[in-house]
Amino acid sequence: MLTTGPRGTRDILPDSSGYWQYVEQVIRQVCRNFAYQEIRTPVFEHTELFLRGIGETTDIVEKEMYTFNDRGKRSITLRPENTAAVVRSYLEHKLYAGPQPVKLFYIGPMFRYDRPQAGRYRQFHQFGIEALGAKGPAIDAEIISLAVDFLNRLGLSDLRLLINSVGCPECRPVYRTKLQDFFREKLPHLCPDCQSRYDRNPMRILDCKNENCAEHSQGAPHMAECLCDECNSHFSGLKDLLTAAGINFELNPRLVRGLDYYTKTAFEIQYAPLGAQSAVCGGGRYDGLVAECGGQPTPGIGFAVGIERVLLALEKQALLPVLTNSIDAFIAPLAEATQAKAFEIVTELRKAGFTADMDFMNRSLKAQMKYANKYPARFVVLIGEDELRQNKVMLKNMETGNQELIDKTSLIHMITEGMEK
């Protein structure tokens, strides 16, 4: 049917778009405080970018990407996440030539073919942070601090910050061998996806949502047992910095995240009342991604926040702001002959910085007043034929009910004065 949108998408209607604007305003405030600048990348990229950047063994690449050939027979994919696209832009526009680290944020839609459910859509929206060029744990702590600060500014409580280290190319092969030894005898009992991950990326078995796989992975070795000196020092430094900042955290040795590009730090922020979709923020370090995309080895770290899930959490905690569509003035022409003058007045008020509207439906006076009350409007400007001849208007204060006939030339002054009382 042409009267319904595709499954897994939704319209953000005027009665709720104000909530989105509120969250986006908080995003911009916190990013400005932390000195992060906005970047906007295309909603589609060459498919190869995600194959190399995200990892071919991930669920996103194997099952969830919207990929198609364009008219030039090029394989194009709607972005399922934005880190790889930011890295591509970082390289293409030589942002590495400027001061480091490069600190960026983005807000926008992503696309994954997934089973729609509460807080999860096939077109969904993310707020993300990326910092490129700094390798020490201090930038990791700043990134996590920014995420926590953002959620706290919204008033969210009952949040859990989970952290882990997923190692690096030096120590991860040791862990890979230990995991394969652990899962070898359990392999026939794992789901087909995890059986294929056994050779390609056994760490991903720990991230499987299949209950049977989760049960058979109990007792699996921890990455902490295999960390090299550098990774161990980095993780210890991160924990010290978070403690110094008064940020509570929990160690979760099973936290590996769902993307292959993560190294060292991985973290997730959960809001338990959301149930199965409790993760509202996830991120980590990706020191090998820039080189994988064709650049020089460059450290990086970032996170993404699902805006739909944040709004769901705000709704559950009754933290959404009270929305109002109130306007300063409504212009009510009382005859067809006064339409032009009404349009002139509404134009002048808007140019003066007021929010103003007028009747476009040739309603009766009673209907126009009722319509003005629905906004609500602070003032109503009535223009009849008598007022038109005298170059006057009837100004009604909708809060007090008082009205007076005034010169049209003094209207802006009278409304300004009335709003200051």
ZISULPE-V854023 format. One record per residue. N is the residue number from 0. RES is the residue in one small letter. PSI is psi in whole degrees, 0 to 359 (999 if undefined). BURIAL is 1 if it has 9 or more other C-alpha atoms within 8 Angstrom, else 0. Layout:
# ZISULPE-V854023
N;RES;PSI;BURIAL + N;RES;PSI;BURIAL
This chain:
# ZISULPE-V854023
0;m;142;0 + 1;l;353;0 + 2;t;5;0 + 3;t;145;0 + 4;g;168;0 + 5;p;148;0 + 6;r;137;0 + 7;g;6;1 + 8;t;163;1 + 9;r;153;0 + 10;d;136;0 + 11;i;103;0 + 12;l;164;0 + 13;p;329;0 + 14;d;351;0 + 15;s;350;0 + 16;s;334;1 + 17;g;329;1 + 18;y;319;1 + 19;w;317;1 + 20;q;323;0 + 21;y;311;1 + 22;v;317;1 + 23;e;326;1 + 24;q;318;0 + 25;v;320;1 + 26;i;310;1 + 27;r;325;0 + 28;q;311;0 + 29;v;323;1 + 30;c;324;1 + 31;r;320;1 + 32;n;326;0 + 33;f;5;0 + 34;a;42;0 + 35;y;140;1 + 36;q;150;1 + 37;e;142;0 + 38;i;142;0 + 39;r;116;0 + 40;t;162;0 + 41;p;155;0 + 42;v;351;0 + 43;f;151;0 + 44;e;170;1 + 45;h;136;1 + 46;t;325;1 + 47;e;328;0 + 48;l;318;1 + 49;f;328;1 + 50;l;317;1 + 51;r;322;1 + 52;g;313;1 + 53;i;319;1 + 54;g;129;1 + 55;e;345;0 + 56;t;0;1 + 57;t;155;1 + 58;d;325;0 + 59;i;310;1 + 60;v;319;1 + 61;e;328;1 + 62;k;338;0 + 63;e;352;1 + 64;m;143;1 + 65;y;100;1 + 66;t;139;1 + 67;f;163;0 + 68;n;131;1 + 69;d;185;0 + 70;r;342;0 + 71;g;13;0 + 72;k;22;0 + 73;r;141;0 + 74;s;121;1 + 75;i;144;1 + 76;t;132;1 + 77;l;134;1 + 78;r;123;1 + 79;p;343;1 + 80;e;173;0 + 81;n;355;1 + 82;t;313;0 + 83;a;321;1 + 84;a;322;1 + 85;v;319;1 + 86;v;318;1 + 87;r;316;1 + 88;s;321;1 + 89;y;319;1 + 90;l;315;1 + 91;e;321;0 + 92;h;13;0 + 93;k;42;0 + 94;l;341;1 + 95;y;345;1 + 96;a;348;0 + 97;g;188;0 + 98;p;141;0 + 99;q;151;0 + 100;p;157;0 + 101;v;119;1 + 102;k;114;1 + 103;l;153;1 + 104;f;159;1 + 105;y;157;1 + 106;i;128;1 + 107;g;174;0 + 108;p;145;1 + 109;m;167;1 + 110;f;123;1 + 111;r;136;1 + 112;y;98;1 + 113;d;169;0 + 114;r;115;0 + 115;p;141;1 + 116;q;180;0 + 117;a;123;0 + 118;g;3;0 + 119;r;124;1 + 120;y;166;1 + 121;r;329;1 + 122;q;117;1 + 123;f;172;1 + 124;h;139;1 + 125;q;145;1 + 126;f;127;1 + 127;g;156;1 + 128;i;138;1 + 129;e;133;1 + 130;a;119;1 + 131;l;132;1 + 132;g;348;1 + 133;a;134;1 + 134;k;346;0 + 135;g;166;0 + 136;p;345;1 + 137;a;320;1 + 138;i;328;1 + 139;d;314;1 + 140;a;321;1 + 141;e;316;0 + 142;i;313;1 + 143;i;319;0 + 144;s;320;1 + 145;l;316;1 + 146;a;315;1 + 147;v;317;0 + 148;d;316;1 + 149;f;311;1 + 150;l;324;1 + 151;n;323;1 + 152;r;330;0 + 153;l;349;1 + 154;g;6;0 + 155;l;138;1 + 156;s;186;0 + 157;d;36;0 + 158;l;145;1 + 159;r;125;1 + 160;l;117;1 + 161;l;135;1 + 162;i;156;1 + 163;n;165;1 + 164;s;130;1 + 165;v;13;1 + 166;g;194;1 + 167;c;177;1 + 168;p;342;0 + 169;e;317;0 + 170;c;342;1 + 171;r;325;1 + 172;p;327;0 + 173;v;316;0 + 174;y;321;1 + 175;r;315;1 + 176;t;318;0 + 177;k;319;1 + 178;l;318;1 + 179;q;322;1 + 180;d;320;0 + 181;f;319;1 + 182;f;354;1 + 183;r;309;0 + 184;e;339;0 + 185;k;352;1 + 186;l;317;1 + 187;p;341;0 + 188;h;354;0 + 189;l;161;1 + 190;c;161;1 + 191;p;323;0 + 192;d;314;0 + 193;c;329;1 + 194;q;322;1 + 195;s;332;0 + 196;r;338;1 + 197;y;316;1 + 198;d;325;0 + 199;r;315;0 + 200;n;82;1 + 201;p;339;1 + 202;m;330;1 + 203;r;341;1 + 204;i;325;1 + 205;l;339;1 + 206;d;0;1 + 207;c;137;1 + 208;k;357;0 + 209;n;126;0 + 210;e;322;0 + 211;n;318;1 + 212;c;321;1 + 213;a;321;1 + 214;e;317;0 + 215;h;348;1 + 216;s;357;1 + 217;q;134;0 + 218;g;4;0 + 219;a;149;0 + 220;p;153;1 + 221;h;146;1 + 222;m;329;1 + 223;a;333;0 + 224;e;344;0 + 225;c;359;1 + 226;l;138;1 + 227;c;171;1 + 228;d;319;0 + 229;e;314;0 + 230;c;321;1 + 231;n;318;1 + 232;s;319;0 + 233;h;314;1 + 234;f;321;1 + 235;s;319;0 + 236;g;320;1 + 237;l;314;1 + 238;k;320;0 + 239;d;318;0 + 240;l;318;1 + 241;l;319;1 + 242;t;317;1 + 243;a;327;0 + 244;a;358;0 + 245;g;26;0 + 246;i;116;0 + 247;n;141;0 + 248;f;161;1 + 249;e;141;0 + 250;l;131;0 + 251;n;98;0 + 252;p;348;1 + 253;r;357;0 + 254;l;110;1 + 255;v;351;1 + 256;r;172;1 + 257;g;9;0 + 258;l;141;0 + 259;d;342;1 + 260;y;356;1 + 261;y;140;1 + 262;t;153;1 + 263;k;246;1 + 264;t;131;1 + 265;a;141;1 + 266;f;161;1 + 267;e;142;1 + 268;i;126;1 + 269;q;148;1 + 270;y;100;1 + 271;a;321;1 + 272;p;345;0 + 273;l;356;1 + 274;g;231;0 + 275;a;333;0 + 276;q;47;1 + 277;s;341;1 + 278;a;117;1 + 279;v;345;1 + 280;c;138;1 + 281;g;145;1 + 282;g;191;1 + 283;g;185;1 + 284;r;145;1 + 285;y;67;1 + 286;d;342;1 + 287;g;357;1 + 288;l;319;1 + 289;v;316;1 + 290;a;323;1 + 291;e;330;1 + 292;c;5;1 + 293;g;5;0 + 294;g;184;1 + 295;q;152;0 + 296;p;122;0 + 297;t;126;1 + 298;p;152;1 + 299;g;156;1 + 300;i;150;1 + 301;g;181;1 + 302;f;167;1 + 303;a;140;1 + 304;v;130;1 + 305;g;113;1 + 306;i;322;1 + 307;e;318;1 + 308;r;323;1 + 309;v;316;1 + 310;l;323;1 + 311;l;318;1 + 312;a;318;1 + 313;l;322;1 + 314;e;317;1 + 315;k;326;0 + 316;q;11;0 + 317;a;44;0 + 318;l;3;1 + 319;l;140;0 + 320;p;158;0 + 321;v;121;0 + 322;l;142;0 + 323;t;140;0 + 324;n;25;0 + 325;s;148;0 + 326;i;163;1 + 327;d;319;1 + 328;a;144;1 + 329;f;129;1 + 330;i;123;1 + 331;a;97;1 + 332;p;131;1 + 333;l;0;1 + 334;a;157;1 + 335;e;327;0 + 336;a;344;0 + 337;t;3;1 + 338;q;314;1 + 339;a;318;0 + 340;k;321;1 + 341;a;318;1 + 342;f;323;1 + 343;e;317;0 + 344;i;315;1 + 345;v;326;1 + 346;t;315;0 + 347;e;317;0 + 348;l;318;1 + 349;r;319;1 + 350;k;332;0 + 351;a;357;0 + 352;g;5;0 + 353;f;153;1 + 354;t;124;1 + 355;a;152;1 + 356;d;170;1 + 357;m;169;1 + 358;d;130;1 + 359;f;4;0 + 360;m;8;0 + 361;n;43;0 + 362;r;162;1 + 363;s;165;0 + 364;l;315;0 + 365;k;317;0 + 366;a;323;0 + 367;q;319;1 + 368;m;321;1 + 369;k;318;0 + 370;y;318;0 + 371;a;325;1 + 372;n;333;0 + 373;k;336;0 + 374;y;298;1 + 375;p;161;1 + 376;a;139;1 + 377;r;320;1 + 378;f;150;1 + 379;v;131;1 + 380;v;112;1 + 381;l;131;1 + 382;i;107;1 + 383;g;181;1 + 384;e;326;1 + 385;d;315;0 + 386;e;321;1 + 387;l;317;1 + 388;r;327;0 + 389;q;1;0 + 390;n;43;0 + 391;k;169;1 + 392;v;156;1 + 393;m;117;1 + 394;l;121;1 + 395;k;126;1 + 396;n;114;1 + 397;m;344;1 + 398;e;319;0 + 399;t;339;0 + 400;g;354;0 + 401;n;145;0 + 402;q;149;0 + 403;e;151;0 + 404;l;123;0 + 405;i;162;1 + 406;d;140;1 + 407;k;327;0 + 408;t;341;0 + 409;s;7;0 + 410;l;311;1 + 411;i;318;1 + 412;h;316;0 + 413;m;320;0 + 414;i;317;1 + 415;t;313;0 + 416;e;319;0 + 417;g;326;0 + 418;m;339;0 + 419;e;347;0 + 420;k;999;0
